[in-house]
Amino acid sequence: MNRLLKVIAVVTIIFCGGCESAKMNKETPAPKTPTSAPAASNAFGELLGKIKTYDFNKSRTDLVKISDMIRDASGKPEMKAMEKQLDEFLKSDASYAAKDFVCRELSVAGTEVSVPALASMLTDEKVSDIARYALERIPGAAVDDALRKALSKANGNAKIGIINTLGVRGDKKAVESLAKLTNDANETVAVAAVAALGRIDDKSATDAVAKAKDKGAGAVKTAAIDAYLRCADRLAAKGQKEAAGAIYKQLYAASEPMIVRVAAARGMILTAGDKTSEVIVEMLKSADKPIQTVAIATLKEVAKTDVIKAAAEQLANLGATQQMQLVFALADCGDKAALPAVESAAKSTDAAVHIAALKAIGTLGDVTCVDTLIATAAAKVGDEQKAAQESLYRLHGADVDEAILKKLPDAEPKAKVELVRSCEQRNIKASVPVLMKTAKDADAKVRIESIKALRALAGPQDMAALIELQLAAAGNDRGELEKTVVVVAKKIPEDKGQSQAVLAALPSAKDVDAKCSLLSVLGKIGDEAALPVLRDALGDKDDQVKDAAVRALSDWPTAAPAADLLKVAQTSENQVHKTLALRGYVRLAGLASNRPAEETMKMYKDAMALAADVSEKKMVLSGLGSTSSFEAMQMAAGYLDDKDLKEEAEAAVVKIAESTMKGHSRETKETLQKVIDGTTNESVREQAQKLLKQGK
Amino acid sequence: MKGVGGAVAAGAGLPYIMTSVSSGGFSPSEQITLGFIGVGKQGMGLMLGFLNQPGCRIAAVCDVDEQKMKAAQEIVDSYPLDVKVKRLMCAGYRDFRDLLARKDIDAVVIATPDHWHSIISIEACKAGKDVYCEKSLAMSVVEARAVVNAAKRSGCVFQTGSMQRSDFKFHQACELVRNGYIGKLKNVRLCIRTATFPFYPVPCDLPAEPVPDYLDWDMWLGPAPWRPYNSRIAPPMGSSGWAHWRDYEDYAGGLMTDWGAHHFDIAQWGIGADDSGPAEIYPADGKEFKMLTYRYSNGVTVVRDDDMEYKSILFTGTEGMIEVSRNFIDAKPQSLLREHIGPEKIHLYKSENHYANWLDCIRSRQRAICDAETGCRSATVCHLGIIANRLGRPLKWDPSAERFIGDGEADRMLSRPMRSPWIL
């Protein structure tokens, strides 16, 4: 299958993008033949000659060869000669696409050797971008010199591009020229110059940006503000917090646009040093909600206890939306100093604040919060209950588990349910003995939750006690306990007797119901040691026991009891048992297996022969659809004309056809065509048509 | 501000729009107003996803393809809404800057081809919008870091579209791995194989075709190097399958940044490297490394294994293994999958719906599950693999400095020069 997919992938790549593209995707590099330096140079020159007229839609074979040669020569002496050949190529009348390719190669492997050739392209708007593509990545002062020289000669987009590249390269020597351009009559040039200055790590550049901010107007001023923020961010990152803080303070002025003030506010907080609490509190007291919000959002980046405490003290003074945000932020900081404020917020009458605080308690709270959370989880519904429950499950500290266990036996039923759930969710293994008791509680909900919790927490050592509970229980409780026993049994390694405890309990089952309950569990565990017992039970004189045995074998995880079920279906005088056994038999036929396809087909044929009515035949056809043999398709196709079974037969044919298309293309297509012609089900027709199309 | 490919009209390509500040937050009853940028196949899917989310509405869509833009408008305008939601007539734009200039739009969803992600994300942050941006976050490591910086600076609630993080199976798998349920993690193998797309991006060799009158081809290219139009890269509306811009190096990173941005993202989550990354990258050499291999500083290896049976991620530890895909989760021993992880263990960020998580975080101003930093780091892993494959040699990576160690050539490939007038 994997090999097939790989073949498809390679074929598709060749089909889609040419075989040269496929080479880029090969995981195993092709072996290379060593060549001498002059020979390589000649070969390189010849290849370059060949690609002079290259255009975007032409074969890339020679381009790929050139790429490989450059990659091999990279860092070696011969690269210099090759680079010169590439430079000559750029000066030639080669096509745009060919030069574009060469510039891309130089962007990775080029050196200052290539600068003159590339620089000569900078002022030509047609090729300026591709020259910059290379130059922007080539290190060295020669590139910067060339860019600066070209700046005064270039126009239009070429000029903008050069300004951008000078900024990206952080060329300090360009500051003077760029500063002049901030006053350019062409606003677009001025904006680009301001932005470029903002990228240059130099005081004179920052000063030029500040000047443009103060004197500029419109787009230039806006760009300067953005560039000024960038300067401040850079200073802050370098540890020059005072200088950065001064810029942020300027930009925090009420006269600046709010989005700028927000960015500046964050910067002010992060550069405030020992005045951080003061700054944050001042911002939380601001009349501007976005400022309050950014102060809240920046708390995590500060993460100092005194700051968190100071912020938490402001909680009650904020509006509801900002209260909710601050509660979440305090939780995110994870500092327990904020717990008193969060607990107060949990009493808020605003639903969003209240729920946020309940959630925050899960992170910040401790054993003292258990009662509040249990009370809320037990008394409330919806989001409020969910928040309290989740916090109860996340509350830190071993003493929390102890408190839960201590409260559990005597709690009121609703609280008891929540305590039981928290035992499960908190993975309190020590709660198993208590849960064994609450599994017999007077309250039905407590019992069911306890049985479910035991499913997660009980271990192999608890099997006997669980079975005892199972046998003593009735109704829904017993059903849930059966599930629990199965899950816990499966925690025992397969070779260590998963069904041992159940088998041991079987003789002591006091009544038929109890025996049937154990047989059902054995079927679901599916341990081989139980198979003889279940087979024996098929011959039990009690119909109820027989019934349980048929059902248990029908649940079996492998096809091992298939013959037993077939025999029941063929020979039983009890119609219910016949039907159950046939269903089980069809189910087992559909399980993954290593048996030959012919055997599987025989199973379906046997089943179909036994099917007494339309619904049983439909069931067989439905199972047949999960097989992938040609014979299965033929069998399904045999029912396409049966008005009662037509729909199931069509669905089975379509399902099987995908796997038979390759080996039995003609017959599959004919059968699919028959489905298309005869079906009234649009979805089936579409699927069949799709398969037919794929098969063509 | 239009016609950027012709006469110079855009200062550095960008208008430095400063419009709304949604960062003040919303009360639970307030609707979050969204704009969609890029409404092709993926964008349309996202749009339908958000139309089904309570608490938000769509005010505008934008696409350089007029047909797609109009189709999206029609869908929004005719979509049945909750009676309590006030319907807005959906505006259509061809230029994302016009959409970002709308003061009433609180947040944007970006589903353009990858080569546009960083610029539009950064401009949206500057405009005060919260951002949902499709993966892969950016076309280079430098671009991805610039997005992170812009998001931090503006206080933007940012969601990267690596939505597997909001799928309980991946969450469960990573939480089990992080808590040592499979012992000490040794190896992660992942499969991103998809029949119709190349693993690594290839140069575009498609022939020129006439540009359709409904398409602004120059704007479609944006910061990417110029080349003539071809419908395989920008297919017309109604084309079947995914557009093949994903194959080509100027617009995406092949499967490495397509499925890779999903599966490497999960590998990073399971390893616990959301703010870090690998230390060494080994391209396939046909010898020791049959397939692209990453080694993290804790010794864990991540292998892109194209021969795996399923398109899944397989975590192997000293005491077990967990395999997870979009369709299944499996473990050895199987009992691991029934484990309840107690309060003292590591609990990973949990989200049940990637869209709802972002909208909830816009209200609470909390970090979204796949924020810009996470998206940046995952995209970086993908790009490192592409660079190692391109150079054909092992590389050493410093995840803190985000530079290669002792490889100037590789460092050059950490950024991509942009066509004028575009710049980050």
Contacts between the chains, C-beta under 8 A, distances in Angstrom:
chain1	res1	chain2	res2	distance
A	1	B	309	7.3
A	2	B	307	5.2
A	2	B	308	7.8
A	2	B	309	6.8
A	5	B	193	6.3
A	5	B	195	6.1
A	6	B	193	7.9
A	6	B	306	7.2
A	6	B	307	8.0
A	8	B	195	4.7
A	9	B	193	6.8
A	9	B	194	7.9
A	9	B	195	5.2
A	9	B	196	7.9
A	12	B	195	5.8
A	12	B	196	5.1
A	13	B	198	5.2
A	16	B	196	7.2
A	16	B	198	7.9
A	16	B	232	7.7
A	16	B	244	6.8
A	16	B	247	6.8
A	17	B	198	6.9
A	17	B	202	5.4
A	17	B	205	6.3
A	17	B	206	7.9
A	17	B	247	6.0
A	18	B	205	5.2
A	20	B	205	7.1
A	21	B	198	6.7
A	21	B	202	3.8
A	21	B	203	7.1
A	21	B	205	6.5
A	21	B	247	7.7
A	22	B	198	7.5
A	24	B	198	7.1
A	24	B	200	5.4
A	24	B	201	7.7
A	24	B	202	4.8
A	24	B	203	7.7
A	24	B	389	8.0
A	25	B	198	4.7
A	25	B	199	5.0
A	25	B	200	5.3
A	25	B	202	7.2
A	25	B	254	7.6
A	27	B	199	7.7
A	27	B	284	3.6
A	27	B	286	7.8
A	27	B	290	7.2
A	27	B	291	5.8
A	27	B	292	7.2
A	27	B	306	7.3
A	28	B	284	5.9
A	28	B	285	7.6
A	28	B	286	3.8
A	28	B	290	7.8
A	29	B	284	7.6
A	29	B	285	6.8
A	29	B	286	6.4
A	29	B	392	5.8
A	56	B	204	6.9
A	56	B	205	6.6
A	56	B	206	6.9
A	56	B	207	6.9
A	56	B	208	6.5
A	56	B	227	5.6
A	56	B	228	6.0
A	57	B	205	6.6
A	57	B	206	6.5
A	57	B	207	3.2
A	57	B	208	6.5
A	58	B	205	7.5
A	59	B	205	7.8
A	60	B	203	6.4
A	60	B	205	5.3
A	63	B	203	7.5
A	71	B	391	6.9
A	71	B	392	6.1
A	74	B	409	6.4
A	75	B	409	7.9
A	97	B	227	7.9
A	100	B	225	6.4
A	100	B	227	7.9
A	101	B	203	7.7
A	104	B	225	8.0
A	107	B	412	6.6
A	107	B	417	7.1
A	108	B	390	7.9
A	108	B	391	7.9
A	108	B	409	5.6
A	108	B	412	5.7
A	108	B	413	6.4
A	109	B	409	6.7
A	128	B	420	7.1
A	129	B	225	6.6
A	129	B	226	6.8
A	129	B	419	4.8
A	129	B	420	5.7
A	130	B	225	6.5
A	132	B	417	5.7
A	132	B	420	7.4
A	133	B	225	6.4
A	133	B	417	4.6
A	136	B	415	7.9
A	136	B	417	4.0
A	137	B	412	4.2
A	137	B	413	7.9
A	137	B	415	7.5
A	137	B	417	6.6
A	138	B	412	7.7
A	139	B	408	6.8
A	139	B	412	7.9
A	156	B	7	6.8
A	156	B	8	4.9
A	157	B	8	5.2
A	157	B	420	4.3
A	157	B	421	5.8
A	158	B	420	6.8
A	159	B	8	7.6
A	160	B	8	5.8
A	160	B	11	7.9
A	160	B	12	6.7
A	160	B	13	7.7
A	160	B	420	4.8
A	160	B	421	4.3
A	161	B	419	7.6
A	161	B	420	3.1
A	161	B	421	7.0
A	163	B	12	7.6
A	164	B	12	6.3
A	164	B	418	7.2
A	164	B	420	6.5
A	164	B	421	7.3
A	164	B	423	4.4
A	165	B	417	7.0
A	167	B	423	7.4
A	168	B	415	7.6
A	168	B	417	7.6
A	168	B	423	7.3
A	186	B	8	7.3
A	187	B	11	6.2
A	188	B	8	5.1
A	188	B	9	6.4
A	188	B	10	6.3
A	188	B	11	4.3
A	188	B	12	7.7
A	188	B	421	7.2
A	189	B	8	7.7
A	189	B	11	7.5
A	190	B	11	7.1
A	191	B	11	2.6
A	191	B	12	5.5
A	191	B	16	7.6
A	192	B	11	5.6
A	192	B	12	4.1
A	192	B	421	7.0
A	192	B	423	7.8
A	195	B	11	7.6
A	195	B	12	4.6
A	195	B	423	6.9
A	196	B	12	7.8
A	219	B	11	5.6
A	219	B	15	6.7
A	219	B	16	6.6
A	220	B	11	7.8
A	222	B	15	8.0
A	222	B	16	4.2
A	222	B	18	6.6
A	223	B	11	6.4
A	223	B	12	7.2
A	223	B	16	5.1
A	225	B	16	7.8
A	226	B	16	5.3
A	226	B	126	6.6
A	229	B	153	6.7
A	233	B	149	7.1
A	233	B	153	6.6
A	257	B	18	4.6
A	258	B	21	4.6
A	258	B	128	7.5
A	259	B	18	4.7
A	259	B	19	7.7
A	259	B	21	5.2
A	259	B	126	7.2
A	259	B	127	7.4
A	259	B	128	4.3
A	259	B	154	6.7
A	260	B	18	6.8
A	262	B	21	6.1
A	262	B	23	6.0
A	262	B	128	7.6
A	262	B	154	6.8
A	262	B	155	5.6
A	263	B	153	4.7
A	263	B	154	6.0
A	263	B	155	7.6
A	266	B	152	7.6
A	266	B	153	6.9
A	266	B	155	6.5
A	288	B	24	7.9
A	289	B	24	3.8
A	289	B	25	6.9
A	290	B	21	4.6
A	290	B	23	5.1
A	290	B	24	4.3
A	292	B	24	7.7
A	293	B	23	5.1
A	293	B	24	5.3
A	293	B	25	5.5
A	293	B	155	7.1
A	293	B	365	5.7
A	294	B	23	6.3
A	294	B	155	4.9
A	296	B	365	6.6
A	297	B	23	7.4
A	297	B	155	5.3
A	297	B	365	5.2
A	298	B	155	7.9
A	320	B	27	7.0
A	321	B	24	7.7
A	321	B	25	4.6
A	321	B	26	7.0
A	321	B	27	5.3
A	321	B	363	7.9
A	322	B	25	6.8
A	324	B	25	7.9
A	324	B	363	7.9
A	324	B	364	6.3
A	325	B	25	5.8
A	325	B	364	5.9
A	325	B	365	4.8
A	328	B	364	4.9
A	328	B	365	7.4
A	328	B	366	5.1
A	329	B	365	7.5
A	329	B	366	7.7
A	332	B	366	6.7
A	332	B	367	7.5
A	351	B	28	7.6
A	352	B	27	7.4
A	352	B	28	5.3
A	356	B	364	7.2
A	393	B	343	6.6
A	394	B	343	5.1
A	394	B	347	6.8
A	395	B	343	6.1
A	396	B	343	5.8
A	396	B	344	6.6
A	398	B	344	7.9
A	400	B	343	7.3
A	424	B	340	6.2
A	425	B	340	5.8
A	426	B	340	7.5
A	426	B	342	5.4
A	426	B	343	5.6
A	427	B	339	7.5
A	427	B	340	4.3
A	427	B	341	6.9
A	427	B	342	3.9
A	428	B	342	7.7
A	456	B	338	6.5
A	456	B	340	5.5
A	487	B	338	7.1
A	490	B	334	7.8
A	490	B	335	7.3
A	491	B	335	5.5
